Amino acid sequence: MKRGTPRHPKIAHLRQLLKVGLAAAVGYLELLWHFTAEFAPKGDVGRFSDERIEGAMDWHGKSGRLVAALTESGWLDHHSECRLCVHDWAHHADEAVKKRLSRLGLKFVEVGARVTEHCPDIDREQAKASRQNPVMSRPPEPVPEPEPVPTPERVACVSTVMAPETSKMVATTVETTTMPDLFPEFMGIFLAAGKLLNDRDKERALKLWLNFEAGEHATILEHLKRSVTDGTWSDARYTPMPASYLESKAWSRIGPGRILPRTLAQTRAENAQQRAEARFLGGDQ
């Protein structure tokens, strides 16, 4: 959290709406930003339902009240495509989130014609310069809208990159896909099983997850829960990585379809005990 945020007037407004103390209001906002960084790095938290967002902030009050308060106090903005987005998320996101978006070729979401990736101090300097120079006060040229696509979960967005051989700016089309609601629950099962996952593990699992149809996600989740509860994986050592589980397609096999770990080599004492038992029972060993 940025220094000075607890003293921001919007925090006082949020406290007044929720009738909570300073620590609770700051905690809700910090949990919102953590949830956004992990599951909606572009800032488009509105892809999740209000109940899912409030659950991530450990809200136990009336459903929808916390999201409404965050929106009214200015911490969440209404968005025409993703419903809700974090206000000035590009300003609050840490460097790890920005590097992750850069690797995936994604951008922060936009609110109207204004991109959220800005700094208020820079905006004030630009406004001051535009008053001094009338040429800079001209409105920017409108950004062309992307062509609609038939699939609602896939959005074609146009980004500008530098071509190395011509040193000119060229437009490239990058297809991005929204993350389904079941993916956080899918990853949560592995975390609950004790697997230690980093951002690279999550990105690899997400790419494989998006290769399956939305109707198959529920089947994957049901098989995963059954594998955890029926003793297939006794502890974290025997639990596969999320990407390995998706690559195996264990849910589509006939029969149990378990992913069993490689049998550990017996120790010298265990081998001696086995030979002694065989001799006692009249075996050949």
C-alpha positions in Angstrom: 0.0 0.0 0.0 1.3 3.5 -0.9 2.4 5.7 1.9 -0.3 8.2 3.0 -3.2 6.0 1.8 -4.6 5.5 5.3 -5.0 9.3 5.6 -6.7 9.7 2.2 -10.1 11.3 2.3 -11.6 8.3 0.4 -10.6 6.1 3.3 -12.6 8.3 5.7 -15.5 8.1 3.3 -15.3 4.3 3.2 -15.2 4.2 7.0 -18.3 6.4 7.2 -20.2 4.2 4.7 -19.2 0.9 6.5 -19.1 2.3 10.0 -15.8 0.6 10.7 -12.5 1.6 12.2 -9.4 2.7 10.3 -7.6 -0.7 10.6 -10.7 -2.5 9.1 -11.0 0.0 6.2 -7.3 -0.2 5.3 -7.4 -4.0 5.6 -10.3 -4.3 3.2 -8.5 -2.1 0.6 -5.3 -4.0 1.0 -7.0 -7.4 0.6 -8.8 -6.0 -2.5 -5.4 -5.1 -4.1 -3.9 -8.5 -3.2 -6.9 -10.3 -4.9 -6.6 -8.0 -7.9 -2.8 -8.6 -8.3 -3.2 -12.3 -8.2 -6.4 -13.0 -10.1 -7.2 -9.8 -12.1 -3.8 -8.2 -12.8 -5.3 -5.9 -15.4 -7.5 -4.4 -12.7 -10.8 -5.9 -14.1 -12.1 -7.4 -10.9 -15.7 -7.0 -12.2 -15.3 -10.3 -14.0 -15.9 -11.9 -10.6 -19.2 -11.7 -8.8 -19.7 -9.3 -5.9 -19.9 -12.3 -3.5 -16.5 -13.6 -4.8 -14.9 -10.2 -4.4 -16.3 -9.7 -0.9 -15.2 -13.2 0.0 -11.6 -12.4 -0.9 -11.8 -9.5 1.5 -13.2 -11.7 4.3 -16.4 -9.6 4.4 -19.1 -11.1 6.7 -21.7 -8.3 6.4 -24.7 -8.0 4.0 -23.9 -9.2 0.5 -23.1 -6.4 -1.9 -22.6 -3.7 0.7 -18.8 -3.7 0.7 -18.6 -3.5 -3.1 -21.2 -0.7 -3.1 -19.2 1.2 -0.5 -15.9 0.8 -2.4 -17.6 2.0 -5.5 -19.3 5.0 -3.8 -16.0 6.0 -2.1 -14.1 5.9 -5.4 -11.9 2.8 -4.9 -13.8 0.9 -7.6 -14.9 2.3 -11.0 -17.8 1.2 -13.2 -16.6 -0.2 -16.5 -18.5 -0.9 -19.7 -16.9 -4.2 -20.5 -15.7 -5.8 -17.2 -18.4 -4.2 -15.0 -16.0 -3.0 -12.3 -12.3 -2.1 -12.2 -9.9 -0.9 -9.5 -9.5 2.8 -9.6 -6.0 3.9 -10.7 -4.8 0.3 -10.5 -1.8 1.0 -12.7 -0.7 3.5 -10.1 -1.2 1.2 -7.1 0.0 -2.1 -8.7 3.5 -3.2 -7.8 6.3 -3.9 -10.2 5.7 -7.6 -10.2 2.2 -7.1 -11.6 3.5 -4.7 -14.3 6.3 -7.2 -15.3 3.7 -10.0 -15.5 1.4 -8.0 -17.8 4.4 -7.1 -19.9 5.4 -10.8 -20.3 1.9 -11.7 -21.3 1.5 -8.7 -23.7 -1.5 -7.3 -21.7 -2.4 -3.8 -20.7 -4.3 -2.2 -17.8 -8.0 -1.7 -18.4 -9.4 1.6 -19.5 -12.1 3.7 -17.9 -13.8 5.5 -20.8 -11.2 7.2 -23.0 -8.7 7.5 -20.1 -6.1 4.8 -19.4 -5.8 4.0 -15.7 -2.0 3.8 -16.0 -1.0 7.3 -14.9 0.4 9.2 -12.0 -1.6 12.1 -10.5 1.5 14.2 -10.1 2.3 13.8 -13.8 -1.3 14.7 -14.7 -1.1 17.9 -12.7 2.2 18.9 -14.5 0.6 18.1 -17.9 -2.5 20.2 -17.0 -0.2 23.1 -16.0 1.8 22.8 -19.2 -1.3 22.8 -21.3 -2.5 26.1 -19.8 0.9 27.6 -20.7 1.0 26.2 -24.2 -2.3 26.3 -26.1 -1.0 23.7 -28.6 -0.8 21.1 -25.9 -4.4 21.8 -24.8 -5.8 20.2 -28.0 -7.9 17.1 -27.3 -6.2 13.8 -28.3 -7.3 12.0 -31.3 -9.9 9.3 -30.6 -8.7 5.8 -30.2 -10.3 3.4 -32.7 -12.6 0.8 -31.1 -11.6 -2.8 -31.6 -13.7 -4.9 -33.9 -16.2 -7.1 -32.0 -15.7 -10.8 -32.0 -18.3 -13.5 -31.6 -16.8 -15.2 -28.6 -17.7 -13.2 -25.4 -14.7 -14.4 -23.4 -12.1 -13.4 -26.0 -11.3 -9.7 -26.7 -9.1 -8.5 -29.5 -7.1 -5.5 -28.4 -4.6 -3.4 -30.5 -1.3 -2.5 -29.0 1.6 -0.5 -30.4 5.2 -1.9 -30.4 8.5 -0.7 -31.9 9.6 -2.5 -35.0 13.5 -3.0 -34.7 14.2 -3.0 -38.4 12.3 0.1 -39.3 12.4 2.0 -36.0 8.7 2.9 -36.6 5.6 2.3 -34.4 3.5 -0.5 -35.8 0.2 -2.0 -34.5 -0.1 -5.6 -33.5 -3.2 -7.5 -32.4 -3.0 -9.5 -29.2 -5.8 -11.8 -28.3 -6.4 -12.0 -24.6 -8.7 -14.3 -22.7 -10.5 -13.5 -19.5 -9.9 -15.9 -16.6 -13.0 -18.0 -15.6 -14.3 -17.9 -12.1 -13.4 -21.6 -11.5 -9.7 -21.1 -11.9 -9.1 -19.4 -8.5 -10.9 -22.4 -6.9 -8.8 -24.8 -8.9 -5.6 -23.2 -7.7 -6.9 -22.9 -4.2 -7.2 -26.7 -3.9 -3.5 -27.1 -4.6 -2.6 -24.4 -2.1 -4.8 -26.0 0.5 -3.0 -29.3 -0.2 0.3 -27.6 0.8 1.8 -27.0 -2.7 4.1 -23.9 -2.9 3.4 -22.1 -6.1 5.0 -19.1 -7.7 3.8 -16.8 -10.4 5.4 -18.9 -13.1 3.5 -22.0 -11.9 0.2 -20.1 -12.0 0.8 -18.6 -15.5 1.7 -22.1 -16.9 -1.4 -23.6 -15.3 -3.6 -20.7 -16.6 -2.4 -21.2 -20.2 -3.3 -24.9 -20.0 -6.6 -24.2 -18.3 -7.7 -21.9 -21.1 -7.1 -24.7 -23.6 -10.2 -26.5 -22.3 -13.8 -25.6 -22.9 -15.7 -23.9 -20.2 -18.0 -26.9 -19.8 -15.0 -29.1 -19.0 -13.8 -26.9 -16.2 -16.5 -28.2 -13.8 -15.5 -31.8 -14.6 -11.9 -31.0 -13.9 -12.7 -29.4 -10.6 -15.0 -32.3 -9.5 -12.3 -34.9 -10.3 -9.6 -32.8 -8.5 -11.7 -32.6 -5.4 -12.4 -36.3 -5.5 -8.7 -37.1 -5.9 -7.9 -35.0 -2.8 -10.6 -36.4 -0.6 -10.2 -40.1 -1.5 -6.6 -40.3 -0.4 -5.0 -40.3 -3.8 -2.5 -37.7 -2.6 -1.7 -38.2 1.1 0.4 -35.1 1.4 2.0 -32.2 -0.6 4.9 -34.5 -1.7 2.5 -36.7 -3.6 0.4 -33.9 -5.0 1.3 -33.0 -8.6 1.8 -29.5 -9.8 -1.4 -27.8 -11.3 0.1 -27.8 -14.8 1.2 -31.5 -14.6 -2.3 -32.4 -13.5 -3.9 -30.6 -16.5 -1.4 -32.1 -18.9 -2.2 -35.6 -17.7 -6.0 -35.2 -18.3 -6.6 -37.7 -15.5 -10.3 -36.8 -15.4 -10.9 -38.3 -18.9 -9.4 -41.7 -18.1 -11.4 -44.9 -17.6 -11.2 -46.0 -14.0 -9.7 -44.1 -11.0 -7.3 -42.1 -13.2 -5.0 -41.3 -10.3 -1.6 -39.7 -10.7 0.5 -41.7 -8.4 4.1 -40.7 -7.4 7.1 -42.9 -8.3 7.6 -45.6 -5.7 10.3 -44.7 -3.3 13.3 -47.1 -3.1 13.2 -49.3 0.0 15.8 -48.7 2.6 18.4 -51.4 3.5 16.5 -52.1 6.8 13.3 -52.6 4.9 14.9 -55.0 2.5 16.4 -57.0 5.4 13.0 -57.1 7.1 11.4 -58.3 3.9 13.9 -61.1 3.4 13.5 -62.2 7.1 9.8 -62.4 6.7 10.1 -64.5 3.5 12.5 -67.0 5.2 10.1 -67.3 8.2 7.2 -68.0 5.9 9.2 -70.6 3.9 9.9 -68.5 0.9 12.8 -68.8 -1.4 14.6 -65.7 -0.2 
